[in-house]
Amino acid sequence: MGDDRAGALGRPIATASRIDEITDRLITAIAIGEYLPGSRLPSERALAESLRVGRMTVRAALARLVERGLLETQRGREGGSFVREQWPTSSSASVHRTLSARWESLRDTSEALSRLYGVISGAAAENRSDTDVAVLHERLNAFRNAGSGLPSQKADELLHLAIIDAAGNATLRDVVIELESRISIAAPAHLWGSPEGMRTMEARALVDHINLVDAIAAGNADEASAIGREHAKIDIELLESALKQAGI
């Protein structure tokens, strides 16, 4: 299957339509928690490379999101485009269009990621060093103590990267990050869902994280593999929930 980081955006279409599609993709990324309130989006150049479009197209799409109140721009060294609001009612049509158009590929990639996280978690249990275990416990505690929303998302990202590093295989690391980028523009950050279900998802993720780190630290590859595979299914569940919510 070809690279779907931009999904249908890879097809040659008129400039106005391309701006519409990039606008939909960015609105969806915000609505489903790729970028949470307070997050700074990547630069225009980075977004253009990720979405495989020109910078002017990205600039026009970002301007639309500013007009709709989803983003605000700040100038200066620490400036950029920042998320203000996650899921206004007006975003539902954009989310539904985007997820529906990409659904087959999203499901396929999510299934591949679930299987791959099982492999990586098992490898982490087999290959982890004492230093890896110490880092895993440190990152787990950071996730446990993080606030809901953006702080938890950032702590989750660091914990997942530590698990991948503990597996000790650079090729697996490259493959999983590549696949994640087909799901989320913000990869390696994971989807974080809608505001309504966020705390429930975070509580579930904490249980998974505790069990997974314990299995890796104990060197139990089979258990770690099973937990890692099931934990990775959260992404597709969040996408299914978003599609259902957007279709109401």
Secondary structure, 3 states (H helix, E strand, C coil): CCCCCCHHHHCCCCHHHHHHHHHHHHHHHHHCCCCCCCCECCCHHHHHHHHCCCHHHHHHHHHHHHHCCCEEEECCCCCEEEECCCCCHHHHHHHHHHHHHHHHHHHHHHHHHHHHHHHHHHHHHHHCCHHHHHHHHHHHHHHHHCCCCHHHHHHHHHHHHHHHHHHCCHHHHHHHHHHHHHHCCCCCCCCCCCHHHHHHHHHHHHHHHHHHHHHHHCCCHHHHHHHHHHHCCHHHHHHHHHHHHHHC
